[in-house]
Amino acid sequence: MVRFSILPVAAVAVAILGAEAGPCRPITTAVTSLPETSSAVASETTVTSLDATTTISSGATTVTTLVEITSTTTAESTTTTQEPACVETQLLVNPSFDDSASSKAPWVGDGWLIQNDPHSGPDALANVFYGGRGTANVKQTLSNLRGNYMFSFHYRVASASSGADYTCGYSVKVGDVSTSDLALNYDVGGWKSANQNLAIGAENVAEADVELSISCDGEYAQIAVNMDDITLTQICDPVL
């Protein structure tokens, strides 16, 4: 019988391992360190560049001198001018004819002052039409108009001849802007009001007449019509 023994093989293996690592020869581990890298982000408005100007060679050594060039960027400032805010303002002078008991200035045109039943204050402006047709105009001059305006006034048909059959209307003109003839409530009696929006435009109007015209046509012998509280107000948010 042939017998095989594994002891010599084991002994050889131990001998080999003992040669590689043993109590007198520790296993060493190599660690490679990489150089650290850092980066920075500049938020300055100054730009710096380096430019090589001089090179000196001595044997195996080369020395390079760098010159620092600095440039600065200057930002220009701009100024924006805003238009003044719109303020709703009544512009007509002496709108209620109350500045004087004897004069309607600066208004010019038809009518005279009365103290009998005005709409407000002590005075109103009276006109009388005869013979089935009549018109009364009153105006004053304003300057530097632009944008949108509300024209408003109060009126009263104070009296009409017996059996009169008529209609009344009005129109407004501001510079070159005018309305068509608009109907009025011509019943004899108390005060009534009328108003109209006017768009002057974006361009400034240096000077313009503001004129109100009231007329009554039909069959009548006499009609008395009074006016009071005529206003022209600049409006900021018109509904035209």
Backbone hydrogen bonds, N-H to C=O, Kabsch-Sander energy under -0.5 kcal/mol:
donor,donor_aa,acceptor,acceptor_aa,energy
10,A,6,I,-2.2
11,A,7,L,-2.5
12,V,8,P,-2.1
13,A,9,V,-2.2
14,V,10,A,-2.3
15,A,11,A,-2.1
16,I,12,V,-2.2
17,L,13,A,-2.4
18,G,14,V,-2.5
19,A,15,A,-1.3
20,E,16,I,-1.1
21,A,17,L,-2.4
22,G,25,R,-1.1
25,R,22,G,-1.3
33,S,31,V,-0.6
42,A,40,A,-0.5
47,V,71,S,-1.8
49,S,69,I,-2.2
51,D,67,V,-1.8
53,T,65,T,-2.0
54,T,65,T,-1.0
56,I,63,V,-2.2
58,S,61,T,-2.7
61,T,58,S,-2.2
63,V,56,I,-2.4
64,T,62,T,-0.5
65,T,54,T,-2.4
67,V,51,D,-2.2
69,I,49,S,-2.5
69,I,67,V,-0.5
70,T,68,E,-0.5
71,S,47,V,-2.0
73,T,45,T,-0.8
74,T,72,T,-0.5
75,A,73,T,-0.5
81,T,79,T,-0.5
82,Q,80,T,-0.6
91,L,232,L,-2.9
97,F,94,N,-1.1
107,W,104,K,-1.9
108,V,139,K,-2.6
110,D,137,N,-2.9
112,W,126,A,-1.5
114,I,124,A,-2.2
117,D,115,Q,-0.8
124,A,114,I,-1.7
125,L,227,M,-2.9
126,A,112,W,-3.1
126,A,124,A,-0.5
127,N,225,V,-1.6
129,F,223,I,-3.3
130,Y,133,R,-0.5
131,G,221,A,-1.4
132,G,220,Y,-0.6
133,R,130,Y,-1.1
134,G,216,C,-1.3
136,A,214,I,-2.9
138,V,212,L,-2.1
139,K,108,V,-2.5
140,Q,210,V,-1.5
142,L,208,A,-3.0
144,N,206,A,-1.1
145,L,205,V,-2.3
147,G,201,G,-3.0
148,N,235,I,-0.5
149,Y,198,L,-2.9
150,M,233,T,-2.7
151,F,149,Y,-0.5
151,F,196,Q,-3.0
152,S,231,T,-2.4
153,F,194,A,-2.2
154,H,228,D,-2.4
155,Y,192,K,-2.5
156,R,226,N,-1.9
157,V,187,D,-0.5
158,A,156,R,-1.2
158,A,224,A,-1.6
159,S,224,A,-1.2
161,S,222,Q,-2.2
164,A,161,S,-1.7
165,D,219,E,-3.2
167,T,217,D,-2.3
169,G,215,S,-2.5
170,Y,182,L,-2.6
171,S,213,S,-2.0
173,K,211,E,-2.2
174,V,177,V,-3.4
175,G,209,D,-2.1
177,V,174,V,-2.3
179,T,172,V,-2.4
182,L,170,Y,-3.2
184,L,168,C,-2.3
186,Y,184,L,-0.9
189,G,157,V,-1.9
192,K,155,Y,-2.7
194,A,153,F,-2.2
196,Q,151,F,-2.6
198,L,149,Y,-3.0
200,I,147,G,-2.8
200,I,198,L,-0.7
201,G,147,G,-1.0
205,V,145,L,-3.2
206,A,204,N,-0.7
208,A,142,L,-2.9
210,V,140,Q,-3.2
211,E,173,K,-3.0
211,E,209,D,-0.6
212,L,138,V,-2.7
213,S,171,S,-2.4
214,I,136,A,-2.5
215,S,169,G,-2.3
216,C,134,G,-2.1
217,D,167,T,-2.4
218,G,132,G,-2.2
219,E,165,D,-3.8
220,Y,218,G,-0.7
223,I,129,F,-2.2
224,A,159,S,-2.4
225,V,127,N,-2.8
226,N,156,R,-2.8
227,M,125,L,-3.0
228,D,154,H,-2.0
230,I,95,P,-2.4
231,T,152,S,-3.0
231,T,229,D,-0.5
233,T,150,M,-2.5
234,Q,89,T,-2.6
235,I,148,N,-2.3
240,L,238,P,-0.6
